[in-house]
Amino acid sequence: MTDPKMPSRGAKNNGRLKSSHYGTIQIAPGMVFECAVLEDGRRGFIQRQMVQAIGFAGGDRSARFGRFCEKIGLNALNSNVKSECPVLEVDLKHGGTAQWVPETVLTDVIRAGMVAHSQGKLTKQQEHIGRRCVEIGTALIGVALVALIDEATGYQHVREPDALQDLYGRLIRETEATWERRFHPEYYRALCGLFGFQYGNRHRPLPSIIGRITETYVYHAVFPKEIVDEIKRRKTSGKLHQWLTAEGGLKLLDRQVTEVTAIARSSIDYRDFEARCSQAFYKPGQQLSMIYPQGTAA
């Protein structure tokens, strides 16, 4: 008999994947997301409700959602890009079928939408979507989507009890890897520019705040606290990234470094940078900053 806690990956019915658990999450009034856990344990959202909760309405909302994703740099979410689209057709537990997307899609859309909104990159017709992204992102401050989905669907009662250990295995190496450059000069140059420093001067050490920025907005923004603490516990020398797995941890790290670099390049000063990162990568215990123009008195 198949262990219900460990379903076979890719279980299908009539050529479609099946969901084993279903529920709804109300982030705030008017923000309801339908979520479903697939039989192989993947968590995600029902696309139609997700798109509506973000602020798209009307018969052409899928097309407008695709254009919005293109605008904020998430071309893989455009429904016209079939080969890259993460949307799956699934059979729902209570009957019927639906288009399902991984929970990371919502995080990606909200995060990129907040940044695009703060940078004024959206069209007039998309501005209300950007504001909704900020609203949803603020409502999700300090909240783990996977935990929300598990609670809403009841999946927390059947999920693997050693989930954290599994996460360790996917993100942390058993032994320290040989050092290689992960934080390229463009990253440090963009951050130093926020303070008027010229990166590359060997006689002038980097300000200590660069290290604090890296820990706060790179490591803690994408990795659970337990992961960062475990790496620090294991590390005796070298750099934190030398303990990250190539296919799991380093991919997340590289992506975050790219995002932080882009925000630093487009910020007018450190205060502006901190406010944008605060919106995009909010973490528990951090006060949400507002964006002020350069020169505004504190």
DALIN-V98798 format. One record per helix or strand of 3 or more residues. SS is the DSSP state (alpha for helix, beta for strand). FROM is the first residue (numbers start at 1). TO is the last residue. If there is no record, write none. Layout:
SS&FROM&TO  SS&FROM&TO
This chain:
beta&16&28  beta&31&38  beta&43&46  alpha&47&54  alpha&61&71  alpha&75&77  beta&88&91  beta&97&102  alpha&103&118  alpha&124&139  alpha&145&153  alpha&155&157  alpha&163&171  alpha&185&193  alpha&208&222  alpha&225&234  alpha&240&243  alpha&249&266  alpha&270&280
